Amino acid sequence: MDNEQQLLTVAEAAGLLRLGRDSTYQLARSGAIPVVKFGRQ
């Protein structure tokens, strides 16, 4: 079985969760969904 993790953009995660972008960001900030940050931020 493959243990490779899949990374999604906020837009992709929002689509899968059937939520808006802002709601998805709120879930990420609250820790309800795991987040990996890339880049300068």
mmCIF file as Biopython writes it, N, C-alpha, C and O atoms, coordinates in Angstrom:
data_model
#
loop_
_atom_site.group_PDB
_atom_site.id
_atom_site.type_symbol
_atom_site.label_atom_id
_atom_site.label_alt_id
_atom_site.label_comp_id
_atom_site.label_asym_id
_atom_site.label_entity_id
_atom_site.label_seq_id
_atom_site.pdbx_PDB_ins_code
_atom_site.Cartn_x
_atom_site.Cartn_y
_atom_site.Cartn_z
_atom_site.occupancy
_atom_site.B_iso_or_equiv
_atom_site.auth_seq_id
_atom_site.auth_asym_id
_atom_site.pdbx_PDB_model_num
ATOM 1   N N  . MET A ? 1  ? 0.843   -1.182 0.000  1.0 0.0 1  A 1 
ATOM 2   C CA . MET A ? 1  ? 0.000   0.000  0.000  1.0 0.0 1  A 1 
ATOM 3   C C  . MET A ? 1  ? 0.882   1.235  0.000  1.0 0.0 1  A 1 
ATOM 4   O O  . MET A ? 1  ? 1.925   1.252  0.652  1.0 0.0 1  A 1 
ATOM 5   N N  . ASP A ? 2  ? 0.477   2.263  -0.719 1.0 0.0 2  A 1 
ATOM 6   C CA . ASP A ? 2  ? 1.270   3.472  -0.867 1.0 0.0 2  A 1 
ATOM 7   C C  . ASP A ? 2  ? 0.918   4.473  0.231  1.0 0.0 2  A 1 
ATOM 8   O O  . ASP A ? 2  ? -0.246  4.839  0.388  1.0 0.0 2  A 1 
ATOM 9   N N  . ASN A ? 3  ? 1.924   4.918  0.993  1.0 0.0 3  A 1 
ATOM 10  C CA . ASN A ? 3  ? 1.710   5.867  2.083  1.0 0.0 3  A 1 
ATOM 11  C C  . ASN A ? 3  ? 1.967   7.306  1.668  1.0 0.0 3  A 1 
ATOM 12  O O  . ASN A ? 3  ? 2.091   8.182  2.524  1.0 0.0 3  A 1 
ATOM 13  N N  . GLU A ? 4  ? 2.050   7.563  0.370  1.0 0.0 4  A 1 
ATOM 14  C CA . GLU A ? 4  ? 2.327   8.911  -0.111 1.0 0.0 4  A 1 
ATOM 15  C C  . GLU A ? 4  ? 1.163   9.845  0.214  1.0 0.0 4  A 1 
ATOM 16  O O  . GLU A ? 4  ? 0.005   9.520  -0.046 1.0 0.0 4  A 1 
ATOM 17  N N  . GLN A ? 5  ? 1.484   11.020 0.788  1.0 0.0 5  A 1 
ATOM 18  C CA . GLN A ? 5  ? 0.456   11.989 1.129  1.0 0.0 5  A 1 
ATOM 19  C C  . GLN A ? 5  ? 0.198   12.913 -0.049 1.0 0.0 5  A 1 
ATOM 20  O O  . GLN A ? 5  ? 1.110   13.220 -0.817 1.0 0.0 5  A 1 
ATOM 21  N N  . GLN A ? 6  ? -1.023  13.348 -0.186 1.0 0.0 6  A 1 
ATOM 22  C CA . GLN A ? 6  ? -1.400  14.248 -1.264 1.0 0.0 6  A 1 
ATOM 23  C C  . GLN A ? 6  ? -1.573  15.656 -0.705 1.0 0.0 6  A 1 
ATOM 24  O O  . GLN A ? 6  ? -2.214  15.848 0.328  1.0 0.0 6  A 1 
ATOM 25  N N  . LEU A ? 7  ? -0.998  16.634 -1.393 1.0 0.0 7  A 1 
ATOM 26  C CA . LEU A ? 7  ? -1.159  18.025 -1.004 1.0 0.0 7  A 1 
ATOM 27  C C  . LEU A ? 7  ? -2.159  18.685 -1.935 1.0 0.0 7  A 1 
ATOM 28  O O  . LEU A ? 7  ? -2.157  18.440 -3.141 1.0 0.0 7  A 1 
ATOM 29  N N  . LEU A ? 8  ? -3.012  19.521 -1.366 1.0 0.0 8  A 1 
ATOM 30  C CA . LEU A ? 8  ? -4.032  20.220 -2.137 1.0 0.0 8  A 1 
ATOM 31  C C  . LEU A ? 8  ? -3.889  21.719 -1.930 1.0 0.0 8  A 1 
ATOM 32  O O  . LEU A ? 8  ? -3.437  22.169 -0.878 1.0 0.0 8  A 1 
ATOM 33  N N  . THR A ? 9  ? -4.273  22.477 -2.927 1.0 0.0 9  A 1 
ATOM 34  C CA . THR A ? 9  ? -4.377  23.920 -2.746 1.0 0.0 9  A 1 
ATOM 35  C C  . THR A ? 9  ? -5.646  24.206 -1.954 1.0 0.0 9  A 1 
ATOM 36  O O  . THR A ? 9  ? -6.496  23.332 -1.785 1.0 0.0 9  A 1 
ATOM 37  N N  . VAL A ? 10 ? -5.763  25.432 -1.472 1.0 0.0 10 A 1 
ATOM 38  C CA . VAL A ? 10 ? -6.977  25.811 -0.751 1.0 0.0 10 A 1 
ATOM 39  C C  . VAL A ? 10 ? -8.193  25.657 -1.658 1.0 0.0 10 A 1 
ATOM 40  O O  . VAL A ? 10 ? -9.240  25.178 -1.222 1.0 0.0 10 A 1 
ATOM 41  N N  . ALA A ? 11 ? -8.056  26.057 -2.909 1.0 0.0 11 A 1 
ATOM 42  C CA . ALA A ? 11 ? -9.176  25.946 -3.850 1.0 0.0 11 A 1 
ATOM 43  C C  . ALA A ? 11 ? -9.580  24.486 -4.066 1.0 0.0 11 A 1 
ATOM 44  O O  . ALA A ? 11 ? -10.769 24.172 -4.118 1.0 0.0 11 A 1 
ATOM 45  N N  . GLU A ? 12 ? -8.598  23.599 -4.190 1.0 0.0 12 A 1 
ATOM 46  C CA . GLU A ? 12 ? -8.895  22.176 -4.380 1.0 0.0 12 A 1 
ATOM 47  C C  . GLU A ? 12 ? -9.562  21.585 -3.143 1.0 0.0 12 A 1 
ATOM 48  O O  . GLU A ? 12 ? -10.531 20.834 -3.257 1.0 0.0 12 A 1 
ATOM 49  N N  . ALA A ? 13 ? -9.044  21.924 -1.957 1.0 0.0 13 A 1 
ATOM 50  C CA . ALA A ? 13 ? -9.631  21.422 -0.712 1.0 0.0 13 A 1 
ATOM 51  C C  . ALA A ? 13 ? -11.055 21.943 -0.549 1.0 0.0 13 A 1 
ATOM 52  O O  . ALA A ? 13 ? -11.948 21.204 -0.134 1.0 0.0 13 A 1 
ATOM 53  N N  . ALA A ? 14 ? -11.263 23.212 -0.875 1.0 0.0 14 A 1 
ATOM 54  C CA . ALA A ? 14 ? -12.602 23.800 -0.775 1.0 0.0 14 A 1 
ATOM 55  C C  . ALA A ? 14 ? -13.578 23.061 -1.688 1.0 0.0 14 A 1 
ATOM 56  O O  . ALA A ? 14 ? -14.716 22.799 -1.299 1.0 0.0 14 A 1 
ATOM 57  N N  . GLY A ? 15 ? -13.140 22.731 -2.884 1.0 0.0 15 A 1 
ATOM 58  C CA . GLY A ? 15 ? -13.997 21.992 -3.801 1.0 0.0 15 A 1 
ATOM 59  C C  . GLY A ? 15 ? -14.354 20.614 -3.281 1.0 0.0 15 A 1 
ATOM 60  O O  . GLY A ? 15 ? -15.505 20.188 -3.377 1.0 0.0 15 A 1 
ATOM 61  N N  . LEU A ? 16 ? -13.371 19.916 -2.729 1.0 0.0 16 A 1 
ATOM 62  C CA . LEU A ? 16 ? -13.636 18.579 -2.190 1.0 0.0 16 A 1 
ATOM 63  C C  . LEU A ? 16 ? -14.554 18.625 -0.971 1.0 0.0 16 A 1 
ATOM 64  O O  . LEU A ? 16 ? -15.394 17.746 -0.781 1.0 0.0 16 A 1 
ATOM 65  N N  . LEU A ? 17 ? -14.382 19.659 -0.149 1.0 0.0 17 A 1 
ATOM 66  C CA . LEU A ? 17 ? -15.192 19.802 1.060  1.0 0.0 17 A 1 
ATOM 67  C C  . LEU A ? 17 ? -16.528 20.493 0.799  1.0 0.0 17 A 1 
ATOM 68  O O  . LEU A ? 17 ? -17.379 20.575 1.685  1.0 0.0 17 A 1 
ATOM 69  N N  . ARG A ? 18 ? -16.703 20.988 -0.426 1.0 0.0 18 A 1 
ATOM 70  C CA . ARG A ? 18 ? -17.902 21.746 -0.801 1.0 0.0 18 A 1 
ATOM 71  C C  . ARG A ? 18 ? -18.101 22.946 0.110  1.0 0.0 18 A 1 
ATOM 72  O O  . ARG A ? 18 ? -19.199 23.210 0.601  1.0 0.0 18 A 1 
ATOM 73  N N  . LEU A ? 19 ? -16.991 23.671 0.321  1.0 0.0 19 A 1 
ATOM 74  C CA . LEU A ? 19 ? -16.995 24.880 1.134  1.0 0.0 19 A 1 
ATOM 75  C C  . LEU A ? 19 ? -16.437 26.026 0.316  1.0 0.0 19 A 1 
ATOM 76  O O  . LEU A ? 19 ? -15.844 25.818 -0.743 1.0 0.0 19 A 1 
ATOM 77  N N  . GLY A ? 20 ? -16.628 27.230 0.810  1.0 0.0 20 A 1 
ATOM 78  C CA . GLY A ? 20 ? -16.014 28.390 0.189  1.0 0.0 20 A 1 
ATOM 79  C C  . GLY A ? 20 ? -14.548 28.485 0.582  1.0 0.0 20 A 1 
ATOM 80  O O  . GLY A ? 20 ? -14.088 27.820 1.510  1.0 0.0 20 A 1 
ATOM 81  N N  . ARG A ? 21 ? -13.828 29.326 -0.146 1.0 0.0 21 A 1 
ATOM 82  C CA . ARG A ? 21 ? -12.405 29.504 0.125  1.0 0.0 21 A 1 
ATOM 83  C C  . ARG A ? 21 ? -12.181 30.060 1.531  1.0 0.0 21 A 1 
ATOM 84  O O  . ARG A ? 21 ? -11.296 29.590 2.246  1.0 0.0 21 A 1 
ATOM 85  N N  . ASP A ? 22 ? -12.977 31.060 1.933  1.0 0.0 22 A 1 
ATOM 86  C CA . ASP A ? 22 ? -12.813 31.654 3.258  1.0 0.0 22 A 1 
ATOM 87  C C  . ASP A ? 22 ? -13.078 30.642 4.369  1.0 0.0 22 A 1 
ATOM 88  O O  . ASP A ? 22 ? -12.357 30.613 5.366  1.0 0.0 22 A 1 
ATOM 89  N N  . SER A ? 23 ? -14.098 29.821 4.207  1.0 0.0 23 A 1 
ATOM 90  C CA . SER A ? 23 ? -14.399 28.788 5.211  1.0 0.0 23 A 1 
ATOM 91  C C  . SER A ? 23 ? -13.262 27.782 5.309  1.0 0.0 23 A 1 
ATOM 92  O O  . SER A ? 23 ? -12.936 27.312 6.399  1.0 0.0 23 A 1 
ATOM 93  N N  . THR A ? 24 ? -12.661 27.454 4.177  1.0 0.0 24 A 1 
ATOM 94  C CA . THR A ? 24 ? -11.545 26.510 4.169  1.0 0.0 24 A 1 
ATOM 95  C C  . THR A ? 24 ? -10.336 27.109 4.883  1.0 0.0 24 A 1 
ATOM 96  O O  . THR A ? 24 ? -9.660  26.414 5.641  1.0 0.0 24 A 1 
ATOM 97  N N  . TYR A ? 25 ? -10.060 28.388 4.648  1.0 0.0 25 A 1 
ATOM 98  C CA . TYR A ? 25 ? -8.977  29.067 5.368  1.0 0.0 25 A 1 
ATOM 99  C C  . TYR A ? 25 ? -9.246  29.079 6.871  1.0 0.0 25 A 1 
ATOM 100 O O  . TYR A ? 25 ? -8.320  28.887 7.660  1.0 0.0 25 A 1 
ATOM 101 N N  . GLN A ? 26 ? -10.489 29.300 7.279  1.0 0.0 26 A 1 
ATOM 102 C CA . GLN A ? 26 ? -10.832 29.301 8.702  1.0 0.0 26 A 1 
ATOM 103 C C  . GLN A ? 26 ? -10.574 27.932 9.329  1.0 0.0 26 A 1 
ATOM 104 O O  . GLN A ? 26 ? -10.053 27.844 10.441 1.0 0.0 26 A 1 
ATOM 105 N N  . LEU A ? 27 ? -10.935 26.873 8.620  1.0 0.0 27 A 1 
ATOM 106 C CA . LEU A ? 27 ? -10.669 25.524 9.124  1.0 0.0 27 A 1 
ATOM 107 C C  . LEU A ? 27 ? -9.167  25.277 9.260  1.0 0.0 27 A 1 
ATOM 108 O O  . LEU A ? 27 ? -8.717  24.659 10.225 1.0 0.0 27 A 1 
ATOM 109 N N  . ALA A ? 28 ? -8.408  25.759 8.297  1.0 0.0 28 A 1 
ATOM 110 C CA . ALA A ? 28 ? -6.953  25.587 8.344  1.0 0.0 28 A 1 
ATOM 111 C C  . ALA A ? 28 ? -6.365  26.350 9.529  1.0 0.0 28 A 1 
ATOM 112 O O  . ALA A ? 28 ? -5.523  25.820 10.254 1.0 0.0 28 A 1 
ATOM 113 N N  . ARG A ? 29 ? -6.806  27.589 9.725  1.0 0.0 29 A 1 
ATOM 114 C CA . ARG A ? 29 ? -6.295  28.397 10.842 1.0 0.0 29 A 1 
ATOM 115 C C  . ARG A ? 29 ? -6.651  27.795 12.194 1.0 0.0 29 A 1 
ATOM 116 O O  . ARG A ? 29 ? -5.866  27.887 13.138 1.0 0.0 29 A 1 
ATOM 117 N N  . SER A ? 30 ? -7.813  27.187 12.295 1.0 0.0 30 A 1 
ATOM 118 C CA . SER A ? 30 ? -8.256  26.621 13.570 1.0 0.0 30 A 1 
ATOM 119 C C  . SER A ? 30 ? -7.605  25.275 13.874 1.0 0.0 30 A 1 
ATOM 120 O O  . SER A ? 30 ? -7.703  24.772 14.993 1.0 0.0 30 A 1 
ATOM 121 N N  . GLY A ? 31 ? -6.938  24.690 12.872 1.0 0.0 31 A 1 
ATOM 122 C CA . GLY A ? 31 ? -6.300  23.395 13.072 1.0 0.0 31 A 1 
ATOM 123 C C  . GLY A ? 31 ? -7.206  22.218 12.752 1.0 0.0 31 A 1 
ATOM 124 O O  . GLY A ? 31 ? -6.823  21.066 12.960 1.0 0.0 31 A 1 
ATOM 125 N N  . ALA A ? 32 ? -8.402  22.493 12.251 1.0 0.0 32 A 1 
ATOM 126 C CA . ALA A ? 32 ? -9.343  21.418 11.936 1.0 0.0 32 A 1 
ATOM 127 C C  . ALA A ? 32 ? -8.885  20.579 10.748 1.0 0.0 32 A 1 
ATOM 128 O O  . ALA A ? 32 ? -9.211  19.395 10.656 1.0 0.0 32 A 1 
ATOM 129 N N  . ILE A ? 33 ? -8.133  21.191 9.845  1.0 0.0 33 A 1 
ATOM 130 C CA . ILE A ? 33 ? -7.531  20.446 8.738  1.0 0.0 33 A 1 
ATOM 131 C C  . ILE A ? 33 ? -6.034  20.735 8.744  1.0 0.0 33 A 1 
ATOM 132 O O  . ILE A ? 33 ? -5.633  21.869 9.007  1.0 0.0 33 A 1 
ATOM 133 N N  . PRO A ? 34 ? -5.200  19.739 8.462  1.0 0.0 34 A 1 
ATOM 134 C CA . PRO A ? 34 ? -3.748  19.939 8.500  1.0 0.0 34 A 1 
ATOM 135 C C  . PRO A ? 34 ? -3.283  20.857 7.374  1.0 0.0 34 A 1 
ATOM 136 O O  . PRO A ? 34 ? -3.847  20.861 6.280  1.0 0.0 34 A 1 
ATOM 137 N N  . VAL A ? 35 ? -2.240  21.635 7.667  1.0 0.0 35 A 1 
ATOM 138 C CA . VAL A ? 35 ? -1.739  22.630 6.722  1.0 0.0 35 A 1 
ATOM 139 C C  . VAL A ? 35 ? -0.232  22.501 6.586  1.0 0.0 35 A 1 
ATOM 140 O O  . VAL A ? 35 ? 0.475   22.286 7.571  1.0 0.0 35 A 1 
ATOM 141 N N  . VAL A ? 36 ? 0.253   22.633 5.361  1.0 0.0 36 A 1 
ATOM 142 C CA . VAL A ? 36 ? 1.685   22.739 5.083  1.0 0.0 36 A 1 
ATOM 143 C C  . VAL A ? 36 ? 1.865   24.018 4.294  1.0 0.0 36 A 1 
ATOM 144 O O  . VAL A ? 36 ? 1.280   24.174 3.222  1.0 0.0 36 A 1 
ATOM 145 N N  . LYS A ? 37 ? 2.676   24.947 4.815  1.0 0.0 37 A 1 
ATOM 146 C CA . LYS A ? 37 ? 2.890   26.221 4.134  1.0 0.0 37 A 1 
ATOM 147 C C  . LYS A ? 37 ? 4.154   26.157 3.297  1.0 0.0 37 A 1 
ATOM 148 O O  . LYS A ? 37 ? 5.178   25.630 3.732  1.0 0.0 37 A 1 
ATOM 149 N N  . PHE A ? 38 ? 4.069   26.699 2.090  1.0 0.0 38 A 1 
ATOM 150 C CA . PHE A ? 38 ? 5.209   26.778 1.185  1.0 0.0 38 A 1 
ATOM 151 C C  . PHE A ? 38 ? 5.468   28.241 0.861  1.0 0.0 38 A 1 
ATOM 152 O O  . PHE A ? 38 ? 4.548   29.059 0.863  1.0 0.0 38 A 1 
ATOM 153 N N  . GLY A ? 39 ? 6.704   28.559 0.588  1.0 0.0 39 A 1 
ATOM 154 C CA . GLY A ? 39 ? 7.026   29.913 0.151  1.0 0.0 39 A 1 
ATOM 155 C C  . GLY A ? 39 ? 7.379   30.830 1.301  1.0 0.0 39 A 1 
ATOM 156 O O  . GLY A ? 39 ? 7.810   30.383 2.364  1.0 0.0 39 A 1 
ATOM 157 N N  . ARG A ? 40 ? 7.192   32.109 1.075  1.0 0.0 40 A 1 
ATOM 158 C CA . ARG A ? 40 ? 7.612   33.134 2.031  1.0 0.0 40 A 1 
ATOM 159 C C  . ARG A ? 40 ? 6.709   33.269 3.233  1.0 0.0 40 A 1 
ATOM 160 O O  . ARG A ? 40 ? 7.111   33.867 4.231  1.0 0.0 40 A 1 
ATOM 161 N N  . GLN A ? 41 ? 5.539   32.751 3.177  1.0 0.0 41 A 1 
ATOM 162 C CA . GLN A ? 41 ? 4.576   32.989 4.248  1.0 0.0 41 A 1 
ATOM 163 C C  . GLN A ? 41 ? 4.859   32.146 5.406  1.0 0.0 41 A 1 
ATOM 164 O O  . GLN A ? 41 ? 4.146   32.213 6.407  1.0 0.0 41 A 1 
#
